[in-house]
């Protein structure tokens, strides 16, 4: 941590409130790494302390302010940081730089909850996120996806195996969503897990297409409705 009363370079500039929040989050999770497991689903990176620190900070600070605070700590206060804290700060800065696009996508997906839910229930359409298009997130029929993003030729940014994997992932998530919908109809107070697939098109034209499984919150079904009436068949 930063020793506020230690003389030397940077001692005339105590940590800002944002910097103090960053240091407090680091100390909290480094002291008790098990906190990273609380409130997270099993699997994935739920036990990743670095990810937990970043998640906690983004709940109270915009990502830009976190990046500025971390950068300031590593420059103005670096002489008063212990080695472990410096390592965590450097790792946080790398994670922020790497995840800028991902967090922008997360924000977009969070604002499109109704579209995500509709797509999770519809097995015939694929979701595509392409920042070069307007709107960047849209549903497309399967054949339209292949026409817009071919698997062959000089312009291809993925191959047929990737496309098959996307379809298989879509079918799997659609089936899981159908199970979740049935559970929700039987137990309206629950929040069963549902999800769908999104094809990601990076802005860099040389970058390959990516696939992302996205969690979806299902709306409580209306009285008398059924799972079959709420959904369409998966792609054949």
C-alpha positions as CSV (number, residue, x, y, z in Angstrom):
1,X,0.0,0.0,0.0
2,X,0.9,3.7,-0.1
3,X,2.5,5.0,3.1
4,X,1.0,8.5,3.3
5,X,3.4,9.8,5.9
6,X,6.6,8.6,4.2
7,X,8.7,11.5,3.0
8,X,10.2,11.5,-0.5
9,X,9.2,11.9,-4.1
10,X,5.4,12.3,-4.3
11,X,4.9,12.8,-0.5
12,X,3.4,16.3,-1.2
13,X,0.7,14.7,-3.2
14,X,-1.5,12.3,-1.2
15,X,-3.5,9.7,-3.1
16,X,-6.7,11.1,-4.6
17,X,-10.1,9.7,-3.5
18,X,-10.2,7.5,-6.6
19,X,-6.6,6.3,-6.0
20,X,-7.6,5.5,-2.4
21,X,-10.6,3.4,-3.6
22,X,-8.3,1.4,-5.9
23,X,-5.8,0.8,-3.1
24,X,-8.7,-0.2,-0.7
25,X,-10.1,-2.7,-3.2
26,X,-6.6,-4.2,-3.7
27,X,-6.0,-4.5,0.0
28,X,-9.5,-6.0,0.6
29,X,-9.2,-8.7,-2.0
30,X,-5.5,-9.5,-1.4
31,X,-6.2,-9.9,2.3
32,X,-9.2,-12.2,1.7
33,X,-9.0,-13.8,-1.8
34,X,-12.2,-15.8,-1.0
35,X,-14.2,-12.6,-1.5
36,X,-13.7,-13.1,-5.3
37,X,-16.0,-16.2,-5.1
38,X,-18.9,-14.4,-3.5
39,X,-21.9,-13.7,-5.7
40,X,-20.4,-15.3,-8.7
41,X,-21.6,-18.3,-10.7
42,X,-19.5,-21.4,-10.6
43,X,-16.8,-21.8,-13.2
44,X,-15.2,-19.2,-15.5
45,X,-13.0,-16.6,-13.8
46,X,-15.2,-16.2,-10.7
47,X,-12.3,-17.0,-8.5
48,X,-9.9,-14.6,-10.3
49,X,-8.9,-12.0,-7.7
50,X,-7.8,-9.5,-10.3
51,X,-11.1,-9.7,-12.1
52,X,-12.9,-9.4,-8.8
53,X,-11.0,-6.2,-8.0
54,X,-11.8,-4.7,-11.3
55,X,-15.5,-5.7,-11.0
56,X,-15.7,-4.1,-7.6
57,X,-14.1,-0.9,-8.8
58,X,-16.4,-0.6,-11.9
59,X,-19.4,-0.6,-9.5
60,X,-18.3,2.8,-8.1
61,X,-16.0,4.3,-10.7
62,X,-16.1,4.7,-14.5
63,X,-13.4,2.7,-16.2
64,X,-11.6,5.8,-17.4
65,X,-11.3,7.1,-13.8
66,X,-10.0,3.7,-12.6
67,X,-7.4,3.8,-15.4
68,X,-6.3,7.3,-14.5
69,X,-6.1,6.4,-10.8
70,X,-4.0,3.3,-11.5
71,X,-1.7,5.2,-13.8
72,X,-1.3,8.0,-11.2
73,X,-0.4,5.5,-8.5
74,X,2.2,3.8,-10.7
75,X,3.8,7.2,-11.6
76,X,3.4,9.7,-8.8
77,X,3.3,7.2,-5.9
78,X,5.4,4.3,-7.2
79,X,8.2,5.0,-4.7
80,X,5.8,4.4,-1.8
81,X,4.1,1.3,-3.0
82,X,5.1,-2.2,-1.9
83,X,6.1,-4.7,-4.5
84,X,2.9,-6.7,-4.4
85,X,0.7,-3.7,-4.8
86,X,2.8,-2.5,-7.8
87,X,2.4,-5.9,-9.4
88,X,-1.4,-5.8,-8.9
89,X,-1.7,-2.2,-10.3
90,X,0.4,-3.1,-13.3
91,X,-1.8,-6.2,-13.9
92,X,-5.0,-4.0,-13.5
93,X,-3.7,-1.5,-16.0
94,X,-3.0,-4.3,-18.5
95,X,-6.5,-5.8,-17.9
96,X,-8.2,-2.4,-18.4
97,X,-6.4,-1.8,-21.7
98,X,-7.2,-5.3,-22.9
99,X,-10.8,-5.2,-21.8
100,X,-11.8,-1.7,-23.0
101,X,-13.6,-3.2,-26.0
102,X,-15.1,-6.0,-24.0
103,X,-16.5,-3.6,-21.4
104,X,-17.9,-1.4,-24.2
105,X,-19.6,-4.5,-25.5
106,X,-20.9,-5.5,-22.1
107,X,-22.5,-2.0,-21.7
108,X,-24.1,-2.4,-25.1
109,X,-25.4,-5.8,-24.3
110,X,-26.8,-4.6,-21.0
111,X,-28.8,-1.9,-22.8
112,X,-30.2,-4.5,-25.3
113,X,-31.7,-6.9,-22.7
114,X,-35.0,-7.3,-24.7
115,X,-33.2,-8.1,-27.9
116,X,-31.0,-10.7,-26.1
117,X,-34.0,-12.3,-24.5
118,X,-35.9,-12.4,-27.9
119,X,-32.9,-14.0,-29.5
120,X,-32.4,-16.5,-26.8
121,X,-36.0,-17.7,-27.4
122,X,-35.6,-17.8,-31.2
123,X,-33.5,-20.5,-32.6
124,X,-33.7,-19.2,-36.2
125,X,-31.7,-16.0,-35.9
126,X,-28.1,-15.3,-34.9
127,X,-27.0,-12.2,-33.0
128,X,-24.1,-10.3,-34.6
129,X,-22.1,-7.4,-33.0
130,X,-20.3,-5.4,-35.6
131,X,-19.3,-1.8,-34.7
132,X,-18.9,-0.9,-38.4
133,X,-22.7,-1.4,-38.8
134,X,-25.7,0.6,-37.6
135,X,-27.0,-0.5,-35.2
136,X,-23.9,-2.5,-34.1
137,X,-25.9,-5.3,-32.5
138,X,-28.5,-6.9,-34.7
139,X,-30.3,-10.2,-35.5
140,X,-29.6,-11.9,-38.8
141,X,-30.9,-15.0,-40.5
142,X,-28.3,-17.8,-40.7
143,X,-27.9,-17.5,-44.5
144,X,-27.5,-13.8,-44.2
145,X,-24.7,-14.2,-41.7
146,X,-22.8,-16.4,-44.2
147,X,-23.4,-14.0,-47.0
148,X,-22.2,-11.0,-45.0
149,X,-19.3,-12.8,-43.4
150,X,-18.1,-15.5,-45.8
151,X,-16.1,-18.5,-44.6
152,X,-14.1,-18.7,-47.8
153,X,-12.2,-16.4,-50.1
154,X,-9.6,-13.7,-49.5
155,X,-11.9,-11.6,-47.3
156,X,-12.8,-14.6,-45.0
157,X,-12.2,-14.0,-41.3
158,X,-13.4,-17.4,-40.2
159,X,-13.9,-20.8,-41.6
160,X,-16.7,-23.4,-41.9
161,X,-15.7,-25.1,-38.7
162,X,-16.1,-21.8,-36.9
163,X,-19.5,-21.4,-38.4
164,X,-20.6,-24.9,-37.4
165,X,-19.3,-24.2,-33.9
166,X,-21.4,-21.1,-33.7
167,X,-24.5,-23.0,-34.8
168,X,-23.8,-25.8,-32.3
169,X,-23.4,-23.2,-29.6
170,X,-26.6,-21.5,-30.6
171,X,-28.6,-24.8,-30.5
172,X,-27.1,-25.8,-27.1
173,X,-27.9,-22.4,-25.6
174,X,-31.4,-22.4,-27.1
175,X,-32.1,-25.8,-25.5
176,X,-30.8,-24.6,-22.1
177,X,-33.0,-21.5,-22.5
178,X,-36.1,-23.7,-23.1
179,X,-35.4,-25.6,-19.9
180,X,-34.9,-22.3,-18.1
181,X,-38.2,-21.1,-19.5
182,X,-40.1,-24.2,-18.3
183,X,-38.6,-23.7,-14.8
184,X,-39.6,-20.1,-14.8
185,X,-43.2,-21.0,-15.7
186,X,-43.4,-23.6,-12.9
187,X,-41.5,-21.4,-10.4
188,X,-42.0,-17.7,-11.3
189,X,-40.0,-16.4,-8.4
190,X,-36.8,-18.1,-9.6
191,X,-34.1,-16.8,-12.0
192,X,-33.0,-19.8,-14.0
193,X,-29.9,-19.4,-16.2
194,X,-30.5,-18.7,-19.9
195,X,-28.1,-17.6,-22.6
196,X,-27.5,-17.1,-26.3
197,X,-24.6,-16.7,-28.7
198,X,-23.2,-13.5,-30.2
199,X,-20.9,-13.4,-33.2
200,X,-18.3,-10.7,-32.6
201,X,-16.8,-8.8,-35.5
202,X,-13.6,-6.9,-34.4
203,X,-13.0,-3.4,-35.9
204,X,-9.6,-4.6,-37.1
205,X,-10.4,-6.1,-40.6
206,X,-7.4,-8.5,-40.1
207,X,-8.7,-9.8,-36.8
208,X,-10.7,-13.1,-36.9
209,X,-14.3,-13.2,-35.9
210,X,-15.1,-14.3,-32.4
211,X,-18.0,-16.0,-30.6
212,X,-19.4,-15.1,-27.2
213,X,-21.9,-16.8,-24.9
214,X,-24.0,-14.1,-23.3
215,X,-26.2,-14.6,-20.2
216,X,-29.9,-13.6,-20.6
217,X,-32.5,-12.7,-18.0
218,X,-35.9,-14.1,-18.9
219,X,-39.1,-12.2,-18.2
220,X,-41.8,-13.9,-16.1
221,X,-44.2,-15.7,-18.4
222,X,-47.7,-14.4,-18.8
223,X,-50.5,-16.5,-17.3
224,X,-51.5,-19.4,-19.5
225,X,-48.5,-19.1,-21.8
226,X,-46.3,-22.1,-22.6
227,X,-42.6,-22.5,-23.5
228,X,-43.6,-23.8,-26.9
229,X,-45.6,-20.7,-27.6
230,X,-42.8,-18.4,-26.4
231,X,-40.0,-19.8,-28.6
232,X,-39.2,-20.9,-32.1
233,X,-37.3,-24.0,-33.2
234,X,-33.5,-24.1,-33.3
235,X,-31.7,-24.0,-36.6
236,X,-31.7,-27.3,-38.4
